[in-house]
Amino acid sequence: MTAIVIAKFITGYFVLQGALLSLVAAYGVVRLPDAYTRNHAASKSATLGVISILLGVFFYFWLIEGHMNARIILGIIFVFMTAPVAGHLIMRAAYNTKVPLWEKSVQDDLEADRKKEGVKG
């Protein structure tokens, strides 16, 4: 195999992996029972999916086109740092505004921690 064919396989693998992870995220958002689990699916799977697609694009430009694109690396770093933090803050806001848990949830770790610290609400 030539180097270009191997590079196309690597690029295709990352793009396909990203597409499948994004599909799993979309399925989780539609099928999961409450806002907390939906956000978990969206923030974890979608973040990994977007990063995988961006890695595939980066490898395409680097290995096939022959030049590196720093904007893609900056995009990967930006998504990697902001998406999990945004997901966490959205869930904390939902919890603080008393969005109910799924009725079959068996444990609320944040409630126990808040009671231990004496936080009202």
C-alpha contacts under 8 A as a table, 3 or more apart, distances in Angstrom:
res1	aa1	res2	aa2	distance
1	M	5	V	6.37
1	M	6	I	6.88
2	T	5	V	5.44
2	T	6	I	6.53
3	A	6	I	5.16
3	A	7	A	6.06
4	I	7	A	4.96
4	I	8	K	6.13
4	I	63	L	7.40
4	I	64	I	6.34
5	V	8	K	5.05
5	V	9	F	6.32
6	I	9	F	5.06
6	I	10	I	6.27
7	A	10	I	5.08
7	A	11	T	6.09
7	A	59	F	7.47
7	A	60	Y	7.24
7	A	63	L	5.97
7	A	64	I	6.70
8	K	11	T	5.05
8	K	12	G	5.90
8	K	60	Y	7.24
8	K	64	I	7.56
9	F	12	G	5.03
9	F	13	Y	5.93
10	I	13	Y	5.11
10	I	14	F	6.41
10	I	56	G	7.32
10	I	59	F	7.57
11	T	14	F	5.42
11	T	15	V	6.29
11	T	55	L	7.86
11	T	56	G	4.50
11	T	57	V	6.89
11	T	59	F	5.89
11	T	60	Y	5.72
12	G	15	V	5.18
12	G	16	L	5.93
12	G	56	G	6.80
13	Y	16	L	5.18
13	Y	17	Q	5.95
13	Y	56	G	7.49
14	F	17	Q	5.03
14	F	18	G	6.05
14	F	52	S	5.28
14	F	53	I	5.90
14	F	55	L	6.55
14	F	56	G	4.78
15	V	18	G	5.09
15	V	19	A	6.16
15	V	52	S	6.25
15	V	53	I	4.54
15	V	54	L	7.79
15	V	55	L	7.80
15	V	56	G	5.22
15	V	57	V	7.58
16	L	19	A	5.04
16	L	20	L	6.17
16	L	53	I	7.69
17	Q	20	L	5.17
17	Q	21	L	6.15
17	Q	49	G	6.96
17	Q	52	S	6.55
17	Q	53	I	7.56
18	G	21	L	5.12
18	G	22	S	6.08
18	G	48	L	6.87
18	G	49	G	3.78
18	G	50	V	6.02
18	G	51	I	7.18
18	G	52	S	4.67
18	G	53	I	4.92
19	A	22	S	5.09
19	A	23	L	6.14
19	A	49	G	6.22
19	A	53	I	7.22
20	L	23	L	4.93
20	L	24	V	6.22
20	L	49	G	7.29
21	L	24	V	5.01
21	L	25	A	6.20
21	L	45	S	5.46
21	L	46	A	6.44
21	L	48	L	6.82
21	L	49	G	4.78
22	S	25	A	4.95
22	S	26	A	6.21
22	S	45	S	6.20
22	S	46	A	5.03
22	S	48	L	7.97
22	S	49	G	5.05
22	S	50	V	7.36
23	L	26	A	5.09
23	L	27	Y	6.16
24	V	27	Y	5.04
24	V	28	G	6.08
24	V	41	A	7.92
24	V	45	S	6.76
25	A	28	G	5.05
25	A	29	V	6.21
25	A	41	A	5.30
25	A	42	A	5.09
25	A	44	K	7.80
25	A	45	S	5.07
25	A	46	A	5.52
26	A	29	V	5.15
26	A	30	V	6.36
26	A	42	A	7.07
27	Y	30	V	5.22
27	Y	31	R	6.01
28	G	31	R	5.20
28	G	32	L	5.46
28	G	38	R	6.08
28	G	41	A	5.48
28	G	42	A	7.16
29	V	32	L	6.02
29	V	38	R	4.68
29	V	39	N	7.18
29	V	41	A	6.40
29	V	42	A	6.31
30	V	38	R	7.66
32	L	37	T	6.17
32	L	38	R	5.63
33	P	37	T	6.95
33	P	38	R	7.29
33	P	102	W	6.35
34	D	37	T	5.71
34	D	38	R	6.19
34	D	100	P	7.92
34	D	101	L	6.40
34	D	102	W	5.48
35	A	38	R	5.08
35	A	39	N	6.00
35	A	99	V	7.80
35	A	101	L	7.76
36	Y	39	N	5.26
36	Y	40	H	6.23
36	Y	91	M	6.33
36	Y	101	L	7.38
37	T	40	H	4.92
37	T	41	A	6.28
38	R	41	A	5.20
38	R	42	A	6.16
39	N	42	A	4.93
39	N	43	S	5.84
39	N	87	G	6.54
39	N	91	M	7.33
40	H	43	S	5.32
40	H	44	K	5.97
40	H	87	G	7.36
41	A	44	K	5.55
41	A	45	S	5.70
41	A	46	A	7.45
42	A	45	S	5.78
42	A	46	A	5.32
42	A	47	T	7.64
43	S	46	A	5.64
43	S	47	T	5.76
43	S	83	A	6.31
43	S	84	P	6.04
43	S	87	G	5.66
44	K	47	T	5.38
44	K	48	L	6.34
44	K	84	P	7.20
45	S	48	L	5.21
45	S	49	G	5.94
46	A	49	G	4.85
46	A	50	V	6.02
47	T	50	V	5.31
47	T	51	I	6.13
47	T	79	V	6.83
47	T	80	F	6.91
47	T	83	A	6.43
47	T	84	P	7.72
48	L	51	I	5.09
48	L	52	S	5.98
49	G	52	S	5.12
49	G	53	I	6.25
50	V	53	I	5.16
50	V	54	L	6.14
50	V	79	V	7.88
51	I	54	L	5.05
51	I	55	L	6.07
51	I	76	I	5.66
51	I	79	V	7.21
51	I	80	F	7.36
52	S	55	L	5.00
52	S	56	G	6.20
53	I	56	G	5.02
53	I	57	V	6.29
54	L	57	V	5.00
54	L	58	F	6.05
54	L	72	I	6.51
54	L	75	G	7.75
54	L	76	I	6.58
55	L	58	F	4.91
55	L	59	F	6.09
55	L	72	I	7.91
55	L	76	I	7.67
56	G	59	F	5.17
56	G	60	Y	6.10
57	V	60	Y	4.98
57	V	61	F	6.34
57	V	72	I	7.81
58	F	61	F	5.35
58	F	62	W	6.06
58	F	68	M	7.17
58	F	69	N	6.73
58	F	72	I	6.24
58	F	73	I	7.48
59	F	62	W	4.94
59	F	63	L	5.55
59	F	64	I	7.57
60	Y	63	L	5.51
60	Y	64	I	5.30
60	Y	65	E	6.63
61	F	64	I	5.70
61	F	65	E	4.70
61	F	66	G	6.11
61	F	67	H	5.81
61	F	68	M	6.21
61	F	69	N	7.06
62	W	65	E	5.95
62	W	66	G	4.94
62	W	67	H	4.84
62	W	68	M	4.89
62	W	69	N	7.48
63	L	66	G	5.57
63	L	67	H	7.63
69	N	72	I	5.75
69	N	73	I	7.08
70	A	73	I	5.13
70	A	74	L	6.21
71	R	74	L	4.96
71	R	75	G	6.05
72	I	75	G	4.89
72	I	76	I	6.23
73	I	76	I	5.06
73	I	77	I	6.25
74	L	77	I	5.07
74	L	78	F	6.00
75	G	78	F	5.01
75	G	79	V	6.11
76	I	79	V	5.30
76	I	80	F	5.96
77	I	80	F	5.05
77	I	81	M	6.10
78	F	81	M	5.31
78	F	82	T	5.94
79	V	82	T	5.31
79	V	83	A	5.53
80	F	83	A	6.18
80	F	84	P	7.20
81	M	84	P	6.67
81	M	85	V	6.94
82	T	85	V	5.28
82	T	86	A	5.95
83	A	86	A	5.10
83	A	87	G	6.11
84	P	87	G	5.03
84	P	88	H	6.14
85	V	88	H	5.08
85	V	89	L	6.16
86	A	89	L	5.12
86	A	90	I	6.06
87	G	90	I	5.18
87	G	91	M	6.23
88	H	91	M	5.19
88	H	92	R	6.14
89	L	92	R	5.00
89	L	93	A	6.08
90	I	93	A	5.13
90	I	94	A	6.15
91	M	94	A	4.94
91	M	95	Y	6.08
92	R	95	Y	5.07
92	R	96	N	6.08
93	A	96	N	5.08
93	A	97	T	6.15
94	A	97	T	5.21
94	A	98	K	6.32
94	A	99	V	5.39
95	Y	98	K	5.04
95	Y	99	V	5.66
95	Y	100	P	7.77
96	N	99	V	7.66
96	N	121	G	7.59
101	L	105	S	6.59
102	W	105	S	5.39
105	S	108	D	7.71
108	D	111	E	5.54
108	D	112	A	6.80
109	D	112	A	5.32
109	D	113	D	6.39
110	L	113	D	5.07
110	L	114	R	6.08
111	E	114	R	5.07
111	E	115	K	6.17
112	A	115	K	5.20
112	A	116	K	6.20
113	D	116	K	5.05
113	D	117	E	6.25
114	R	117	E	5.15
114	R	118	G	6.02
114	R	119	V	5.16
114	R	120	K	7.54
115	K	118	G	4.95
115	K	119	V	6.07
115	K	120	K	7.64
116	K	119	V	7.86
